[in-house]
Amino acid sequence: MVSSMGRMGEALAQDASNTLVIAAPATPQGLDIEFDVSLGSIDSLGALYEYMLGYEKIDDPKAKGVMREDTSVHTDKPNNLALRGRLAEQWEVSPDGRKATFKLREGVVSNWGNPFTAKDVKWTWDRKFNLKGQGLFQTAVLGLKSPDQIKIEGDHAISFNLDQPNPLLLKQQCNLANPIYDATKCAEVGGKDDPWAVNFLKNDSAGFGPYRLKQLVRGQQAVFEARDDYWDEKPFMKRVIMREVPQSSSRFSLLQGGAVDIAQFLQPRELEALKNQPNVAVDAVDSSYMIWLELNSKIAPFDNVDVRRAVNLAIPREEIIRTIYYGYADEQKAPMPYIYPMADQSFFNYSYDVAKAKALLEKAGVGTNLSTTLSYNAGDPTQEPIALLIQTSLKQIGIELTLEKLPAGVFYENVTKRAKPMIFYLDSPWTPDPGYSTYLYFNSKSYVNYSNYDNPDVDRMITEGLATLDDKVRQEKYSSVQKTLMDEAPWGFIAYPQYTLARKAALKGYTYYSSNNLRFQDFSRG
């Protein structure tokens, strides 16, 4: 006979086994993807919400035990994509590529118990048009001009109707920025005063994902609970605690001491220190992350293309990767993630060359005592040492660089204002496609074109590549786009950092997503 204390001990052990504890740089600042893409917020999205489609998963070729999305081109599969149904269980794209019809999954309920129907999908996309947040990019890149182009075809059927074919029609249904909301709950809490439930969704969720939000105390922790009524496989982790631990060294110590399961975003030297510890594992995978310098083409001296080229020739990439990233990065040689289809690194002509950089500055006629400012994010521990290396290197070619350290909040504000001559940026395009990537960063009308780059021919080719399903034509278009971008150098190309996960060795199931976020439902204990 087992004593009551024995049963209690077993229950506590079981509870601990099914609880995932994460040491994160910050708790979610907001839960509404229209307005917040901070690290804690995007980790919450994949837990609280569900998507129409997802990519099939494959083994990561370099990291044992790690899975990743299969984003490759598959000529033997429908629409050349390896997709699996989520909220949509069947889908069909018309031969001309202008219409996609989705048969929606029945029997799904939200975290508030409301049944999933086509009106939820329709309301979700109507919200993007009406709020005019980041959703405007999501609609624009698809070529959607009006909410009327998304039509309810029945309780569990919906269609997207475009003026011209678009190769992103299915890919965008997987994008982390496009979760489906529970329209019934949002109408209930928003009412007439807040018809798009902005106030509610910044602090809570109304979705069809595997978790519900139990607690959010900003600056301290967020707690998520697995849903017993989730439509798909129930998560192993019944409870997830995301604790805010701003200092990387503190997150390192918590993992090292066994107090947490995951320590997020550790510094590369800390990852190296964990490698030989028996109870800890470090996963490092090629990712969609890129870190670069925005060279503002509307502010001197970067309004001169030869100055931009000279800066690129003086960036000590190999030294940065060796001494700051400890090898957890590769040189950035393309204007999009190198892991994405059609990425082309053959146009990179900026191997470190001081003499050539000096010659370009002389050609530019800017003199020998050029001075400018490099702004960097105080919240990213890698940016200051990179800035110091670049400062030293640019001095060798006659550019005096003043370094400006900006607090994290002020930093992003300055990025979006496009008022600095040179500023760091770390980001990734969440849809693995050359059209999405280049439109996001280099189309003159894009809200993320922070370098103020403006080339009508590039705009035209990007747009044309988003209006055809012919991969051969797209390859030609985006090859030309990448060649021009690398030549005109609107960025100071630095590195492709790997996505790294420091975890307890017994924690299994990590999957890499191109949106660089965790999905708690993937994890279990080995």
N, C-alpha and C positions, 0 to 999 in steps of 0.2 A: 504494500500500500504506500502510495506517494503522499508525503505530508503536504499540507497547504503551503508551507514555506517553500518546499521543493517545486511545487507547481508554479508558484509565483516567480521563482528564480528562472524556471524554464521559459515562462512567458516574457520575462524581462530580456532574457538572452535572445529569444525569437524577435522581440520588438527591436532590439539593437541590430540584429542581423538585417532586418528589413527597413532600417533607417539609414539614409544617406546624408552625411554631413559634409558640407562644402565650405571651405574657407575662400571667400570671394573678395576681390578688391572693393566691391560696393554692393549694397542691396539695390534692387530695382528702384530707379528714381520715378519711373512711370511705367504703366503696363499697356499703354496705347501706342501701337507701332506707328500710327500716323504722326506722332510728335516726339517719340522717344526711342532711340536706338542705342542706349547705353548698355554696357556689358551685362549687368544684372538683368536688365529688361529683356534682352534677346534670349538669354538662357531660360527665362520664364515662358516665353512665347510657345516654344515647342512642347512644353508640358501642359499649358493651360488650353491650348488651341489645337485644332485639327485642320487639315488641308485637303483640297480636292484630290490631289495626286501626290505621289512620292516616287523617288527613284528606287530601283532595285538596289540591293546592297551586295558588295563584293569584298573579298579579303583585300586589305591594303597590301600592296606588293613589297613594302619595305618594313612594316611594323607588324610583327607576329601577334596574332590575337586581336588585331584591330580591324574593324570593318569600315567601309566608306561607300558613299553614293557612287553608283555606276553612271557617270555623266558622259560616257563616250558615245560616239556616233555608231549606231548599229544598223547597218543596211539590211539586215535580215529581220528586223522587227518593225511593227507598225510605226509610221512617222519617224523611223530611224532612232527611236528612243527606248531605253529600258525602264519603263514606267510600271508602277503598281497602283491599283485603285485604293483610295482612302475614303473620303466622303462621297466621291464619285466611284461607282463600281464598274461602269462601262462608259466609253466615250468614242466618239467618231468625228473625224475631221473630213469635211467635204473635199472632193478631188481638187477644187480650185484653191483650197487652203483658206477660205474666207469665213468658214463657219465651223464651230466645234459644238457638238451637242453632247451633254453629259446626262447619263442616267444615274440618279443619286441613290445612295444606300438608304434603305428603309429600316425602321426600328432603332435608329440612333437618337439618343436624347442628350441634351446639354447638361452642364453641371447644375442647372436649375430645374432639370426634369422636363424641359420643353422639347417636343419632337422636332427633329431636323427635317426641313422641307426646302423646296426651291426658293421660297421667299427669304430664307436666311442668306442664301448666296446673292440674290438680287439686292437685298438691303445692304449687304457688305460692300458691294461694288458701287451702289448709289452713294454710300457714305464717302467713298474716296472722291467722287466728283464734287460732293457738297462741302466737304471740310477743307479741301484744297491744301492738304498737308503733303506728306511724301507720297501719298496715293496718287497724286497728279502725275508723278513720274511713271508709276505702275500702269496707269491708263494710257499715257502718251506713248510709251515704248511699245504698247500693243496696237497703237493706232486707233484706240477708242476715243471718239469725240463726244459721245453722248451716252448717258445711262440707258437710253432707249435701245442701244445696241445689245444689251443683255436682256434676254427675254425668257420669261417663265413659260415652259412648254407643258406644264402639268405639275401636280404636287411634288413629284420627284424627278423632274426633268427641267433642264435649263440650257439655253444656247447663248454663245457669244458670236456676234455677227459683225464682221469687219468689212471695210470698203475695199481692202486689198489683202492678199495673203500675208501671213505673218508667222515666221518660224518659231516665235516665242509663245504661240497660243496655248500650248500644253505646258511648256517649261514654266510659265508664270504661275501655273496652278500649284507648283511645288515651292515657290519662293516664300521664304520665311515672312516676308512683308505682307503676304496675302492670306492671313488666317480667316476662317469663316466665323462670323458672330451669330449668337442667338438673338435674332431680331425681336422675338417676343419679349424676352427679358429686357432688352435695351429700350423698347417702347414703354415698357412698364415703369422703369426707373427714370427714364428721361422725360417722358411726358411732352407737353407742348413747349416748355421752356428750354429743353435740351434734347431735341429730337434725335440727335446722333449719339446720345449717351456719353458725351465727352467727359463729364465730371465723374460718372460712375466708372468708366473703363480705365481711367488713369490709376484707380486704386483697387479695382477688383476685376473679375473676368466674367465673361458670358460666352462660353465656347463649348466645343465638343471634344476637347482633349482629355487625356488620361488622368489629369490632376485638377484639383480645385485649390484655390488659395485659402489657407487657413488663417494666416497672420502676415501682416506686413508692417514692420516697425522700421521705417527708413533710418539708415545709419546704424542699425543693430542687426536685424535678421528678418528673413522671410521664411515662412513655413508652408509647405505644400503637402496635401494629402491625396493619396490615390483614390480614384472613384471606383466603387464597387459596381456601378452601373455603366462603366465605360464599354463601348460596343466591341472593341478589339481585345487582344490578349491583355490581361490585367498585369500591371507592372509588378515586378518583384519588390521594388522599393515602395513600401506603403507610405512612408513619410520622408520628406526631404527638407533638410534645414540648411538654408543658405545664410551663413554668418558673415557679416561685414568685418573684414580684417584688412585695413588699408595698406599696411606695410608688408612688402614681399617677404622680408626676413621673418616676420611673425607668422605668416602663412607657412613658410618653410619649417619653422620650429614646431608648429602644431601638427603637421604631417609627420615629421620626423619622430615626434613623441607619441604618435598614434591617436591623437585627439580628434582628427578629422580624416575623412576618406579621400578627399580631393583638395589639393592646394592649387588654386588657379593662378595662371600668369606669373610664375616664378621667373626670376632673372636667370639667364643662361648659366651663370657660374653656380647658382644654387642647384640647377638641374644636374650639373656635373657632379656636385657633391653628393647627390642622392643616388647616383648610379650604382654604387657598391653596397648600398644598404639592403639587407635581405628582405625586409618587410615592405619595401617601397619599390614601385616601378615607374618608369618614365616612358611615355609614348611620344614619339616625335614623327609627324607625318607631313608630307608636302601639302601645302595649303593654298588657299586663294588670297591669303594676306599679301599685301604689298606695302612697303614703306618708301616714300619718295619725298622730294622737295617740290612744293608748288613754286614754280618760277613765274611770277606774275607778269604776263606779257603786256600789260598796260602800265607798268611802273618801271622807270629806268632803274638799273641798266638792262633789265630783262625784256624790254621791248625790242632789243636787238638780238636776233637769232644766233649770231656768232658768240655773244656773251653766254647765252644758254648752252651752246655747244661746248664752249671752253670750260664752264663749270662742270659739265658732265665728264669731261676728260680729266678733271682734277679731283674727282670723288674717289677716295681710296677704298674701293669696295672690298677687295681681298682682305685688307687690314681690318675693316669694320667687321666682316664676317668671322675672321679669326679671333680678334681680341675682344669683341663686344658680344657677338652671338655665339662664340665658342663652337662654331660650325653648324648651329641650328638655323641656318639660312643659306640661300643661294643668291648669286648676283642677279639683280633684276635686269633683264635684257629685252624686255618687251613691254608695251604699254597696257598689258592685261595679264591676268594670272597665267603662268606658264603651264598649269595643269589643265587649262580649258581647251576644248576643241578649237583648232585653227589658230592658236597662239603661235607666233612666228618670231623666234629669237635671232634669225639670220641677219636682221637689219641693225643689230647693235654694233656701233663703231666707236665706242667710248672706253676702250681699255685705257688704263691710267697712262697719261702721256703729258708731262709738264711742258715740254718744248712745243708740242702741237697746240696745247691750250694757250700758251703765250702768243703764238703766231696768230691764233684766231682773235685774241683780244687786240692785237696790233691791227689786224684787218678790220676789226669793228671800229677802230678809231676812237676808243674810249679812254685813251691815256694809260699811264702806268701806275697811277695811284687811285685806283677805283675803290670805292668803299660802299658797303651796303649792310643790311641787317638780316640775320637769320633768327627767326622766332621758333621756340620749341616748347613742348608740353612738359611742365614740371611733374605731371602725374605719370609719365612714362619713363621709367628709370634708364631705358636704353638711349633716349634721345639726346641727353646732355653729353654723354661721352662720344656719340656719333658727331654731334655738333662741334665738339672740340677737335676731333680729327679733321673734319672738313675745314674748320677755321685755319688750322695749321697748314693744310694742303693748299687752300686758296691763296694763302699769303705767299706761297712760292711762285704763284703766277701773277702776283701784283694786285690781288683783291684783299682789302682789309675788311674783315667780317666782324661786326659787333653782334654778340649773342644776346638774345632777349629771352629770358626765362619767364614763361607765362603760367599762372595757375590753371589747372585743367579746365574749369568752367570758362575762364576768360580766353583760354587758348582756342576752344572750339568757336567761340563767338568771333574771334579774329579771323579764323579760317573762313567762316561763312560771309564775313564782311568783305573779303577779298581786298583788304587794305594794306597788307604787308607785302614787301617785295619778294621775300623768300620765307616760307614757313613749312614745317614738317607736316606730313599727313600719313596716317596708317589706316588702311581701309581694305575692303574686298567687295567686289560686285557679286551679289548673291545668286544670280542666274548664270549658269555656266555656258555662256554664249558670247561670241565676239561682238555681235551687234549690241547686246545689252551693255557689255563692258565699255565699249567705246562711246556709245551714246551717253552713258552715265557721266563719264569724266571729260569728254572732249567735244560733244555737240555744243554749239555756241549758246543754245537755249536751255541746256541742262542746269538744274539748280546745284549740281555737284561739280560743275566746271570751275573749280576754284582758282585755276591758273589763268582764267580770262582768255583762254585760247579761242581763236576765231579764224576758221579757215572754211570758206563756203564749199570748196571741193570736198573736204573731209566730211562736212555736214551732209552733202549730197550722197556721197558713197555710203556713209553709215545708214542713211535713210533708205537708199536703194537696196542695201543688204538686208534690211528688215522688211522688205516688200517682195521677197521671193523665197520659195522653198527649195530652189535648186542649189545644192551644196557646192557645186562646182563654181557657179556664179558668185556665191557668197564667199568662197575661198579667195577668188580673184579680187573681189571688192575689199575684203578685210585685210588681205595681204597688202594692197595699195594703201589702205588707211594706216596700217602699222608702219609701213615704210616711210610715209610722210611724217607721222608722229615722231618716229625715232630721229628723223632728219631735223625736224623743226624743234624738237626737245622742249615741249612745254613743261616737262618735269625734270628734276634732277633725279635720275634713276639710281636707286640704292640697292634694295634687297627684297627677296621673297622670304620672309621669316616662316619657319615651320610652325604648325600648331602643335604645342606641347601640352601634355597632360601628366601631371605628377599625382600619383594615386597610391593607395594601399595595394600591395601586390595581389591580394585576394579579391580585389574588385575587378569584375569582368564585364565585357560587353561594350566597351567604348566604340562608338561609331563616329567617324569624321563626316561633317556636313560642310558644304561650300559656304554656308552662312557662319561658320566658325562658332557654333553654339553647342552647348550640351543638351541632350534630351534625356531626362532622368529615367524615363521608361526603358532605356537601353541597358541599364546597369543591373547586375546581380552579383552574388558572391560565389566564388569558386570553391 
